[in-house]
Amino acid sequence: MNIDARLTSLDERHRSLETLIEEEMRRPMQDELRLHDLKRQKLAIKDEMFSLETMRKPN
C-alpha cells in the first residue's frame, strides 16, 4: 500500500473514531474505559499519519 492510500485509510479510521467518541460522550453513563481506549486509538492513528506525512514530504 502506498503512503497516500495508507493516509486515506487512516484518515477514514480517525474520523470514525471521532464519531464513536462523540457518541460515547453523549451517553448518560459514559464508559470511561471505552472512551480512553477510543482516544488512545485515535492518537495512535494521528501519530502514524504525522509520520507518514513527514516521509512523504521532500527534504
N, CA, C and O of each residue as an XYZ file, in Angstrom:
236
protein
N       0.854     -1.175      0.000
C       0.000      0.000      0.000
C       0.899      1.237      0.000
O       1.829      1.345      0.799
N       0.606      2.159     -0.903
C       1.437      3.363     -0.929
C       1.042      4.323      0.192
O       0.023      4.133      0.857
N       1.853      5.343      0.389
C       1.655      6.278      1.502
C       0.323      6.997      1.390
O      -0.387      7.128      2.387
N      -0.034      7.466      0.204
C      -1.295      8.198      0.046
C      -2.499      7.325      0.378
O      -3.440      7.781      1.028
N      -2.473      6.084     -0.063
C      -3.579      5.176      0.234
C      -3.653      4.889      1.733
O      -4.739      4.833      2.310
N      -2.502      4.712      2.346
C      -2.477      4.467      3.797
C      -2.996      5.687      4.547
O      -3.758      5.543      5.503
N      -2.598      6.879      4.132
C      -3.090      8.096      4.780
C      -4.608      8.226      4.641
O      -5.290      8.627      5.584
N      -5.123      7.890      3.482
C      -6.568      7.945      3.268
C      -7.275      6.972      4.207
O      -8.279      7.313      4.832
N      -6.745      5.777      4.296
C      -7.324      4.767      5.174
C      -7.282      5.215      6.638
O      -8.263      5.073      7.368
N      -6.152      5.749      7.049
C      -6.011      6.221      8.425
C      -6.951      7.393      8.709
O      -7.539      7.476      9.788
N      -7.087      8.286      7.750
C      -7.977      9.433      7.933
C      -9.422      8.981      8.123
O     -10.144      9.523      8.960
N      -9.837      7.992      7.346
C     -11.198      7.461      7.487
C     -11.386      6.841      8.873
O     -12.408      7.059      9.524
N     -10.400      6.073      9.314
C     -10.490      5.446     10.644
C     -10.487      6.516     11.733
O     -11.208      6.385     12.723
N      -9.688      7.572     11.568
C      -9.610      8.663     12.533
C     -10.979      9.334     12.674
O     -11.432      9.607     13.785
N     -11.633      9.596     11.536
C     -12.968     10.215     11.566
C     -13.992      9.284     12.200
O     -14.874      9.727     12.934
N     -13.872      8.004     11.915
C     -14.780      7.018     12.501
C     -14.633      6.980     14.022
O     -15.625      6.924     14.748
N     -13.404      7.010     14.488
C     -13.164      7.021     15.934
C     -13.715      8.289     16.571
O     -14.262      8.241     17.673
N     -13.577      9.410     15.899
C     -14.111     10.672     16.419
C     -15.628     10.561     16.599
O     -16.172     11.022     17.602
N     -16.297      9.957     15.640
C     -17.747      9.765     15.736
C     -18.088      8.874     16.926
O     -19.006      9.174     17.689
N     -17.350      7.781     17.082
C     -17.598      6.886     18.210
C     -17.366      7.576     19.545
O     -18.113      7.354     20.498
N     -16.341      8.408     19.619
C     -16.050      9.156     20.849
C     -17.196     10.117     21.155
O     -17.657     10.197     22.294
N     -17.650     10.841     20.145
C     -18.753     11.774     20.349
C     -20.017     11.054     20.810
O     -20.721     11.531     21.700
N     -20.298      9.909     20.205
C     -21.479      9.130     20.601
C     -21.362      8.658     22.043
O     -22.323      8.731     22.808
N     -20.198      8.182     22.404
C     -19.994      7.705     23.779
C     -20.130      8.852     24.779
O     -20.674      8.663     25.867
N     -19.648     10.020     24.424
C     -19.707     11.163     25.336
C     -21.137     11.668     25.522
O     -21.443     12.304     26.531
N     -22.013     11.391     24.556
C     -23.414     11.812     24.674
C     -24.232     10.874     25.553
O     -25.334     11.220     25.977
N     -23.702      9.707     25.821
C     -24.435      8.745     26.646
C     -24.511      9.239     28.091
O     -23.555      9.831     28.591
N     -25.627      9.002     28.757
C     -25.751      9.433     30.158
C     -24.727      8.759     31.076
O     -24.188      9.392     31.984
N     -24.467      7.485     30.834
C     -23.488      6.743     31.639
C     -22.327      6.348     30.737
O     -22.286      5.234     30.213
N     -21.396      7.261     30.563
C     -20.256      7.015     29.679
C     -19.392      5.877     30.207
O     -19.190      5.732     31.412
N     -18.899      5.090     29.294
C     -17.955      4.031     29.632
C     -16.556      4.651     29.524
O     -16.011      4.801     28.431
N     -15.998      5.001     30.668
C     -14.709      5.697     30.693
C     -13.583      4.855     30.096
O     -12.687      5.389     29.442
N     -13.627      3.546     30.319
C     -12.585      2.682     29.752
C     -12.672      2.671     28.229
O     -11.652      2.735     27.542
N     -13.880      2.590     27.714
C     -14.067      2.608     26.254
C     -13.615      3.949     25.683
O     -12.933      4.000     24.660
N     -14.002      5.034     26.354
C     -13.580      6.361     25.893
C     -12.056      6.466     25.864
O     -11.476      6.956     24.895
N     -11.429      6.009     26.918
C      -9.967      6.064     26.991
C      -9.341      5.267     25.843
O      -8.392      5.725     25.208
N      -9.879      4.076     25.586
C      -9.352      3.230     24.517
C      -9.554      3.873     23.143
O      -8.648      3.860     22.310
N     -10.740      4.434     22.908
C     -11.009      5.091     21.623
C     -10.071      6.281     21.409
O      -9.545      6.477     20.313
N      -9.870      7.062     22.451
C      -8.974      8.219     22.346
C      -7.528      7.784     22.123
O      -6.782      8.430     21.387
N      -7.139      6.677     22.769
C      -5.778      6.156     22.575
C      -5.585      5.708     21.128
O      -4.552      5.984     20.517
N      -6.586      5.016     20.586
C      -6.517      4.576     19.194
C      -6.434      5.776     18.246
O      -5.656      5.779     17.292
N      -7.240      6.780     18.524
C      -7.269      7.978     17.678
C      -5.905      8.675     17.696
O      -5.415      9.116     16.656
N      -5.306      8.770     18.864
C      -3.992      9.403     18.976
C      -2.920      8.592     18.249
O      -2.048      9.167     17.596
N      -2.974      7.288     18.353
C      -2.005      6.432     17.659
C      -2.111      6.623     16.148
O      -1.101      6.673     15.445
N      -3.343      6.729     15.659
C      -3.550      6.949     14.226
C      -3.006      8.308     13.820
O      -2.365      8.434     12.777
N      -3.255      9.319     14.633
C      -2.749     10.666     14.324
C      -1.218     10.654     14.279
O      -0.613     11.277     13.407
N      -0.602      9.947     15.215
C       0.861      9.840     15.223
C       1.377      9.164     13.948
O       2.359      9.610     13.353
N       0.707      8.087     13.538
C       1.123      7.392     12.321
C       0.937      8.285     11.097
O       1.780      8.297     10.200
N      -0.166      9.031     11.061
C      -0.417      9.940      9.944
C       0.679     11.003      9.872
O       1.156     11.340      8.788
N       1.072     11.526     11.026
C       2.128     12.535     11.064
C       3.443     11.953     10.529
O       4.147     12.600      9.754
N       3.760     10.739     10.949
C       4.991     10.087     10.478
C       4.969      9.893      8.969
O       5.964     10.147      8.291
N       3.837      9.444      8.444
C       3.722      9.228      7.001
C       3.801     10.546      6.234
O       4.430     10.620      5.178
N       3.167     11.574      6.766
C       3.234     12.892      6.122
C       4.682     13.378      6.065
O       5.111     13.944      5.059
N       5.419     13.159      7.126
C       6.823     13.567      7.198
C       7.644     12.810      6.156
O       8.515     13.392      5.510
N       7.372     11.521      5.990
C       8.093     10.701      4.998
C       7.759     11.128      3.572
O       8.601     11.047      2.678
N       6.550     11.574      3.371
C       6.083     11.922      2.034
C       6.670     13.251      1.548
O       6.880     13.431      0.348
N       6.934     14.169      2.458
C       7.423     15.492      2.072
C       8.880     15.409      1.626
O       9.694     14.733      2.253
N       9.198     16.108      0.530
C      10.600     16.124      0.083
C      11.466     16.948      1.048
O      11.003     17.909      1.662
N      12.717     16.546      1.158
C      13.642     17.249      2.077
C      14.064     18.574      1.538
O      14.834     19.286      2.182
